[in-house]
Amino acid sequence: MSLSDYVHSPGAHCGSSSLRNLATHYGWDFDEPLCFGLGAGLGFGYYEGGPASRLIMGRNGHLETNFFDHLDVGYEDRSGQDWESAWDEVRARVEAGTPVMLFVDLYYLDYFGTDTHFGPHVLLCVGVDGDEVVLSDSEFDERQRVSTDALRRAWGSDHGFAPLDNRWLAVTDPELGRDVETAARDAVDRTTELMLAPADTGWDTQGVRGIERFAEELPSWHGLDDADWCARFAYQNIERRGTGGGAFRRLYADFLAEVESEIDVPSGSADRLHGIADDWTALAGTLKDASEADASERERLLERAGEEASDLADRERTFFESLD
């Protein structure tokens, strides 16, 4: 059984495109940048550990729940159940016609064909067919299928930014409790808070301070045993891996372009952030080159990357102070 009235569509980022597909399903008519912005998805984290010994991420970890909270939409968010209990609940919801968001490690999804653990990757379960699960994954043009055993491994993986713990999320009441303008205003407030004065969210260093620490430590990465992989993974997490380019800044700039005439943000904010996104893309290029260079050249390129990141930290602090 697969949800016949669910429309799958690919997108830039797994979380925001899954929200966009839910918005289409429930008739809210939001595009992906609006979903990303309403979820206050922009952020920055600098982390020691994961697929590489140093890791960065340009979004925060609460995009999906922030989205529903800002719009006052009823939802259930569960984690920590054993496989059987979690799967029974998800299957029952899907069979009742409700798409269910899952948080998984894409390493175990056969259709990705990757040897790198990465989680949480966000997708929607939209069907159950015997021993197979039908998934709406934003990375692909068509719905995908995996065995329930593959899903069990992907859903309960210990790899990623934190153990995935069979986490699932489902809408329980699709009525919008707040208008988009109010939700967008609160979402921008939340984003500036996350960038300028973040609470403890599990990352080693958050927000603009995280970019500053990243910039400070980049030159010393050449001494790491996995220096080439750290640089490569940082490049990917800025420009690839579902970021929409420019460390998610392009997605957020497109959101601001949609709402800046409706809420009180400085004129031209979207254009300013697009310019910042372009410089994140340039930094990604430096990191990619560093990942492919010999040791001496890598050291020089990481020094240059540190200078580029330091400039970005200064610009982002000024930008988010203007939004604040």
N, C-alpha and C positions, 0 to 999 in steps of 0.2 A: 504494500500500500504506500503510495506516494501522494503528497498533497497536490491535488489537481489544480487548485486555484492559486497556488504559490508560483510567483514568477521569479526565476533565477536570473541574476544579472551580475557580471563581474564588476570589479571596481579597483580603486587605487590601493586601499588599505583594508585588511581583513575585518577589523572591528567596525569601522565606519560604513563600509559597504554592506556588512551584515545588517547594521542598523537601517541603512537605506532600503535594503530588501524587505525588512520588517515594516518600514514606513510605507512602502508600496503595498504590501500585503494588507495592512490595516487602514489604507486609504488616507494616510497623512500627507502624502505627496511632498516629501522632502528629498532633496538631492544629497549626494554624499558629503560635499563640504558643509552643508547645513547640519547634517547629523554629526559630523566631526566637531564642529564648533559648539553645538548645543550640548555635546558631551564634555566640553572643556578638555578636548583631547590633547591639546598641545602641552608639552612639558619638556623636561630633560632630566635624565638620570645618568650618573657615572657610577659604575658598579665593578667590584673586583670579584670576578668569578662568573661561571657560565660556560658557553661554548669556547670563549677565549678568556685569558686571565684578566683582561681589562675590557669592559663593555660599556657602550653608550646606547641610549635610547631617546628618541626625540618626542615621545608621547608619554603621557602618564598612565598609570595602571587602572584608572577608574573611569575611562571613557564610557563604557557601556552602562554602568549604573548611574553615572552622572547624567547621562542622556535622559533616562527615565525619571530620575529625581527632579531634574529641572523642568520637565514637562508634566510632572505629577501624574505619571502613568503607572498603573498597578503592575507589579511584577514579583516573581519569586526568584531568588538567587540562592542556590544551594551548593555546598561543597562538603567534602569529608565523609560522604556516604560510601559504603562498600559498593563494589561494582554492581552486584545484583539489585540492590535497593535503588541505586541511582538509575540504572538502565530500565528497571520496571517503571519508574516515574516518568522518565523521558519518553519511553515507548507509548505509555498510556496517553500522554499529552499529544504526541504526534498522531496517534490513531484517532484522537478526538478532534484533529484538525488544527493543532497549534504547532507552528515551527518552534524549535527549541535551540537556543544558542549553546554551543559547547566550546570548551577551552582545552586545546589539545597540543600535543607535541607532533609537529608535522613529519618528524623522522619516521614514524610508524605508519604513515599514510602511503600506501604503495604507489599511488598515482603521482606523488611528488618525485619519487626516485632520487632522494637525497641521502647523503651519509652524515648530515649535520643535524644535531638535535636543536630544535627551536620551539619554544613555547613560552607563553600561550599563543597559539594560533587560533583565531576565532572563526567559527563557521556555524552553519545552521543545519540541524538534523531535520529533514523534511520528508522522510519516508523510511519504512521498514519493510523489507521484502525477504522473508525467510531468514536466512543467516546473513543477510547483507543489509547494510544501512545506506540510505540515500542522503548525500550531503550537498549542501549549497555552499561552495567554496569560492570566494571572490577571485582567486587566482586563475580560475578556469572558466571557459565560455559555457560549458555544459555542466549539469549536475554530475557528481561523481559517486562511485559506489566503493565501499570497503566491507570486509567481513566484520562481523561483530567482534571477533577476536582481535583484529587489528585496531578497531576502535577502543577496545578495552585497554590495550597497551598504550595507545596514544593519549587516552583520557586520564589514565592513572600514572603517567610518567613522572619521575622525580627530576627530570631534566627541565631546564628553563629558568626563569627568574625566581620561581618558587615551585614547590610541588603542585601539580595541577589538581589533584584530589577529587577527580570526577566532578568538576564544577559544571553546573548548568544554570541557565537563566531562561525564564519564559514569561511572556506577558500574561497577566491574569485579568486585566481590565484595560482594553485598548482605548478607552475614552481619554482624550487630552484634558487634563485638569487645569492647564494654564495655557495662555496664548503664547505664540512663538516669540513675540517681541519681549515679553517679560522673561521668558526662559532664556532668550539670547542675552539679555542684559545681565542676568544672574550668572550665565555661563562665562561671559567675559570677565566678570568680577572674580569668578573662581579661577580662571586661567591666570590672571595677574597675580592672585594669591599664590598659586602653585609655582609661578616663575620667580616671584620676589621674596616670599616668606613661606616656603612650603612646610607643612607639618611632616612628621616622620611617616613615610609611606613605604619603608622597607628598602629603599635605595640607600647606598652609602652617602651620596651627595646629590641634592635635588636642585632644580631650577637654575637660575643664572649662576648661583654659587657652584653648581655642578659643572657648568661650562667653564667657569674660571679654574676649577680644580683640574678638569680635563686639559685645559690649555697649559697649566703649570706642569703637569706630569707628562705630557706628550713627548718632550725631548728625552725623558728617561726611559721611554718604552724600548729604545734600542737595546737596552740591557736585559730585557725579558727573554726567556727561552723561546716564547712564541711570538716574538715581536712582529714577524711578518703576518701571522694570523690575526693578531690584535689590530694591526693597521687595515688588513683586508676586511675584517668583520665590521670595523668602524665605518669604513667606506660603504659597505653594504647597508648598514643600519642608518646611514644618512641618505643614500641615493637609491637603494633597491629595497628588497624585502618589504614591499608594501607601504613605503613611506609617502608615496606621491611625489617624491623628489624634494631635495632641500630640507631634509630632516623634519618632514611633516609641515614645514612652514608654508609651502605652497597651498596645501589643503586649507590651512587656517586662514591664509590671506584671501583665498576664494570665499571662505565663510564671511570674513569681514566685509568683503566687497558686496555681499548680499544684504548685510544687515546694517552697515554703518550709516545709511540714511534714515534708519528707523530708530536707532538707539544712539546714545550720546557718546560717541567715540570721536577722536580727532579726525578731521577731514584728511584724506590721503593715507590713512593707516594701512589699508590693503596694499597700496603701491609700495609703501615703505617696507612692509614685510616681504613682499615679492622680491625686493632688492636684497634683503637679508637672506632669503632662501637661495638666491643666485650665488651668494658668497658661501653658503653651506655646500652647495654643489661644487664650487671651486675647491673648498677644503677636502671634499670627498675625493676629488681628482688627485690632490697631493697625497692623500692616504693610500689610494690605489697604487700610485707610482711607488710609494715607500714599500708597499707589500711585495712589489716585484723587483726591487732594487737589491744590489749587494749590500753588505753590512755598512761600509763606509758611506755610500750614497744614501742608504736608509737613514742613517744618523742625521745627515744634512736635511733630508726631507722632513723628518720628524721635528727638527728645530723649526723649519718653516711652517709646518702644520701648527705647531704651538703658537706661533705669532699670529697666524690666521684665526685660530680659535680664540685667542685673547681679544682680538679686535671684534669678533662676533659677540663675545661676552659683554664687552662695553656697549655695543650697539643694541643688544637685546635688553640690557638693563635700562638704557635710555628709552627704548621703545615701550617696554612694559610699564615703566614709570609714567609715560605719557598716557597709556590706556588707564592706568590706575587713577 
